[in-house]
């Protein structure tokens, strides 16, 4: 867990753990003849660090255990009971060792609490100038014993970047930020609710998925037929205040001066129906059959509505790509910023490590060059169904930025969820085209493309402007048991 995720870029509209500080159960380890005053001082230091990081701590009262630490069976049971009382709030557990710590007490506490959340093991550093009996911590060694016992107990855990680090150090602050992101990903995906509007477009067999495999992993899919959407739109009254408010929001969000007023009203009605359904079903992400029933039967594309949702940290994927929406959701949870779904679409000249990514498009404006992007008629669908039936596309270029990419897929033949991920950069290389697009640089891109094709992954990939692939790998592999290829490492996870 090397690089810290970005701060939240938007006010989330969903029910994700992005809307509140991360909550950690804290175990302060201590042991027998090691200096107990270090445990008391360490407890204060770690709680101060958590407070400065904006994290909430769940910990037994300082007077309820010896020096406020955990070292006996009785104290392990007491701490576990405190954790169980707050089980719906706790996102992860922080084990901190101001001295060697009692490895059995730590492992017992986590076993007795039975929370099944990520665990971070932290150890204080010794000061070479203070290595006498009264000041020596030996946390360096104690951390190994704790990890040994956690592994024996079958408890999964994460490590800090440095084996020992002070709570006030930049290294530990980065560790804490990354661990908070890991906790968000694990909690968010284990309880995710994805909305699917409309049937999969007939020609997009690439976005097939296993609803049962997702449900087994804790991801529920709620469906809504397009006929229900159109029926609900018809029942919206003339002059509906929600429609007027949505249309005003659309006009503030995008440059739509060349869009017919009738098309804007249709988009607003579509947005109101989707928002109401999303809220009623407590959805964390949505996917929409945008191709091509809405153009034929309603006369707009849903791209702007989807762009606005993604920009507010509620991912919206096109072409009924449910696992694409799930990929976006994982990136939002890890990076705290709006995610996009694009096609790996074109080569970029002869550079083997560059490519063009593209959609036609529903990109969130947070990742685009223009602060108020242009809304136009969809260049592809407008040619088939008429320009006036295809307004709503958000066009423009993605601004230069580092990014993390992720693709989650369900493998029915193997009965597993699998994914690939890595990092790259959006570049300022010249490109003139339509839709939403960007030029990307990905190290050893040809190897990645071969992996995608060899393993039959979809042509869609999700992106977020943050370097969080290590956070995702920790969450998806260690805590969710998904099969992951991490391209930065160059080997399957």
Phi, psi and omega in degrees: 000086190266304186261142181281144177290163180288155173293159181299131185265344185218165172276116185295143177261347184269199184248023185287163176290013171283341188274000180214161178296151175293141181246124183241132166284131187246126175247115175265114183276146174208164183205127167028249190276001175283153188300116182287334180296333176293326177295316180296315179293322180295321177302313181297319182293319183289322178293325175296317180296319178296317179297318179293332178276357180080016179266152178258136182251133170251117186207144177302151177304142185301329182278352186274347178225171181293112181060021179074012181248178182238118179217355182237169177299317180297319179291326176298317179294320180297313181296319179299322179295320176299315179297316181297325179297333181248025188300328180284348181259329189284124179267333182195174180237132174253120173261120180237138186241095174286335167229194186309318179082152176265109186296325180291320179296320178297309182296320179296319179302313182292320178295314183294325181291326175053051182265333183055056177236163177300150182232130176248128180255122184235142178229139177286149177273150172277154174259116182303339180277352181225075184244023177280176186300330185276346186236349186283130184272311187062022177295329177309312180283319183299328179299321178296319180294320177298313181297321177302315181288322177300320178295319177300323182280354183075026180262126180278146184209158176248161182240155172284159182297320174259143183302320173232148179199143177287145181301334181269358185285154177298325180298313181291324177300319177294319177301316182294319179296316179293321180293321176301319178294319176300316178299319179297317180297312182298309181296316182296317182283329179291343181232024187287147175232116184251132177264137177239115180256114179088166179279159174299133175305140189306322185272358183258059177294345179296337184259019172299151180207164178259109178295326182290320178296320178296316180298322179298330180272002179096004182260115180263145179242123176253136185247153175215124181286147179298330178296325176293321178299311182294324177295318179293324176297317179299330183274356176289128183288157176297135180074020179303129183296324180295322179293316179298319179295320179293319179296321177296320178296321178298317182291328175287328186283323188226161175274101186237031184295336180263008182266131179302137179306324180298322179292320178297319179295319177299316179299317180299317179297317177300317180297320179297315180297316180295317180299316181295318179293319178300312182293319182295331183255008176051053186274147179257342179198159179224157170227145188230139172282091187266008193215101009220021184296320181297325178290318182288321190253349181230328172096021172214167168256150184272012190302316182296318178299320179290320178300316180296320178296312180298323181294335178264020175072022168245096189301141177228118182254145181267173175059032176056033183272089183293315180287339170294317176297321177295321176298316177299317181299316179300320180291321177298316180296323181282317188262343180064027181221160179299139178252158179234156173244125183227170169266138158291107199246318186213154167289160173243095182058223182258007182282115185289344182254012178236152179207167174255127171255150193203145157214170196259015355203162176239030183296139174293140185293340180300334182261359187263159180296314182281128179293331175234089189291160182280135171260133182221179171281141181296121186296328182278305183289329179297330179290338180263316188253002180098138184302320183290346179260008187226022177287150177129356180284140175260120186244155177142179186260147173280133184285151178302132183190151166290153180210161170246138177246151181208138171228119174259140181214154174257132180252096184296322184293329179261351180064045184212161170263133181228166183200161166228155183205166177175192183226157179200196180220137166283135185249163176271015181305141184296139177198130176240116180202193181246178178072205175253131190205167175195157174259131182241149171244123179231121179303136179053046184301322182297325176294320179296315181298321177296320178297316180301313182289316180301328185255009171065036177283162180289165179278347176278146173218145178263147183225146172222140182282069178198154177263096185225023182294327179293321176299313181297317180299317179300315184288311188286322183276305189288319189254338180252349177065029176275154179272117191232134169257119180258104188295330179298326178278340177076015179210150179300145176279000000 
